[in-house]
Amino acid sequence: MSNVLRMNSGRRKVRSLTPAATVEDTIDFFDGSGQSRVVARPERELPPGGVPAYLAARKTGARSFVLWADEHRRERVATVVTQSADGGVATFQVIGAQGELIGTIVREKALRGRGLRTRWTVTQPGGPEMVGYKGRIVWWFVWWLFLPLMVLAVLVTVLDGTPGNEGGAARAPRRIRWRAAGRMPLEFRSRGDKLHLHAPEVDWRLGAALVALVRSFSAIRWDAMTK
């Protein structure tokens, strides 16, 4: 039985120029016992230039956020910082509460890095590279083939006033399976936006940072609010 991490984005109905009193987004941890618990609360960390500077850097692929242990920001679980972001390739470090390196995550955008699909490489200190690609080739082929029909279906749904889900029928393939030494230590499943930790040696803090990063590049970008 693998452990599972799932991020839940709080829906902010009122935007404010001041930070919310509490951190609304959460990352839940499932250990197979049937009960889940909140292990981290992600919140973007703004640079000196504030929101405009963050959003400008964000366009290059940069990200910066904190994983808080509690909703009142009393204790950090980890911090995600961008080492570099250029040409569609971004490198992130996940730093622990004591300043220790938990792991490194590299995202190579499709057609910019080393393949036709977006590539995610995750590494823990002293561990092997875990490499995953967004979606399977066959499903990307099917998606591109039927994209015009799916877009038409979404337009009809919107005009008809029928409520839809987070990406509708036109959502691109999003499943990611990481491989390392013949194993699959990590797996992101688009259904439910869950990250499965199949290998017990994977630090759950690294997994929490990874699921927040993956979600920040998805259709529902939790860190992209303009206020």
N, C-alpha and C positions, 0 to 999 in steps of 0.2 A: 504494500500500500504506500503510495507516494504522498508527500505533503503537498498542499496546494495553497497558493497565494492568489488573492483576487483583490483588485482595486475597485473601490466604489467612489465615484465622483459626486460630491455634494452639489446640488443644484442651487446656485445663488440667485434668488429672485430680485434682490436689491444690490446694486453695485455701489460701492463707496470708495472714496479716495483714501480712506484709512483702512489698515488691515482688519480683517474680521476678528472679533473677540476670541474666537476659538477656531481651530483648524477643522474644516468640514470634511475634507477628503480622508478616506481611510483605506488601509490595506489589511485584509482579513487573512488569518492563517487557519487552515484546516489540516488536522493531523490524522484524520481517519476515524476519530472517535464519535463523529456526528455533530460535534460542537465546534463553532468557530470563535476566534477571539481576535480583537484588533491588536496588531503588533506594531503598526507604524501609521503615522499621519503625514503624508507628503505635502509640502508647501514650497512654492518657488522662492528662491532667495534672490532678491533684487540687487543689482549693482548700484554704484553711486548715482548713476543717471536715472534710477527708478524704472518705472514700467516702460517708458519709451526706449530706454537703453536695452532693457531685457528683450523686448520684442524685436529690436533691430538685430541684436546678436543671435536671437533665436532663428532668424531667417537663414543663417549660415549653418544651422545644425547645432548650435551651442545650447546647452541646458545647464541650469544651476538650481538645485533644490535641496531641502532638508527633509529628512525623515524623522519626525518627532515621535517620542514615546507616548506623549499625552496630548490632549487637545489644547492645553494651556501653554504649550511650548516650554515646559520646564526642563526637559531632558532630551538630548539628541540621541537617536539610534544610529544615524549615519548621515553623511553629507555627500551629495553628488556634484562634482565639479567638472568642467570641460578643460581638458588639457590642450586640445587643438580642434579646430573645425575649419576645413577648407576643401574646396573642390568636391563637396559631397561626402567627404569622409570626416567623421567626428570621433574623437577619443575621449572617454570619460573615466574618471577615477571615482571609486566609492571609498570614502574615508570613514573610519569608525569614530566613536565618541572620544576615544583617547588619542586620535590622530593616526591610528594604524591604517595601513592599506588593506582593505577588504578584498578588492578586486578591480579589474580594468574591463571596460566594455567599449568595443569599437563598432560603430555603425557605418557601413559603406553603402551609400545609396545605389539603387539599381542603375546600371549603365555608367556609373561613375567609379565604381570600385573594381572588383574582380569577377563580375558576372552580370547576368541579365536580371537577377533578382537582388533585392536588398539583403545584404549579408550582415549578420550580427556575430561578433566574436567575443566570448566571455572568458576571462582568465582569472583564477585565484592564485595568490603567491605560491610558487612551488608546484602548481598544478598544470595539467595539460590545457591546451586551447580547446574550448568548446565552441564549435562553429555551427551556426544555423542560418537557413535561408527562408525568407518570407514566401510562403506559399509553395505549392508544387508546380513544376513546369506544366504538367498536363492541365491543371486547373487554371493556370494563367492563360493557356491557349484557349480553353473553353470560355473563360471570362472575356477575353478580347473578341472572340468569335461572336458572342451573344450580347456584347455590350450595347449596341444600338437598340436591341429589343428591350433590354433591361432598363435603359434610360427612358424609353417610351412608356414602359410599365410604371415607372416611378412618377413620371409626369401625369399620367392618367390618375394615379392614386392621389397625388397632391391636388389636382383639379377637382377630384371627386370628394375631397375632404376626408378621406379615410386615413386615420392615424397610422403611422408607420413606425419602424424600429430605428435603431441608431445608424444605420447606413443604408437601409432599404435593400431592394433586390440587387442594386448595382454595386454593392460593396465588393471590393477586390479581395482575392485570397489573402488571408492573414495568418494562417497557422505557421508556426515556426518550430522545427525540431532540431535541437542541437546535438551534434555528434562529437564524441571524443573517445579515441582508443577502442572503437567498435561498440561503444555504449551510447545510450541516449539519456544523458543526465538531466536535461531540461527540455520542457515542451510547453509552448504557449498555444493554447487552444482558443480560437476566436469565439467559439460558443461559450459565452459567459466571461470572456476575457480573463481566463485563468492561466496561471503559470504553474506547471507541475514540476516539482523537484523530485525526480526519480532517483537521484543519487544522494545518499545521506551525507556525503562529505561536502555538498554544496551549502555554503553559508546562507541561511535564510535572509540575512540582511542584504546580501548581494542579489538574491532573488527579488526582494522587495524593491530594490533600486531598479532592477531590470524591468519589472512589470510596470513601474511608473514611467520609465523611459520609453518603453514600447507604446504605452498609452499616449505619451506626449507626441508621438509621431503618427497617431491614428486619426480617424475622422473626428473623433471626440477628443479634442486636445485640452486636457484638464488645466494646463499651465498657460493657456493662450488668452486668458481674459484681459481686456484692455484697461481695466481699473484695478 
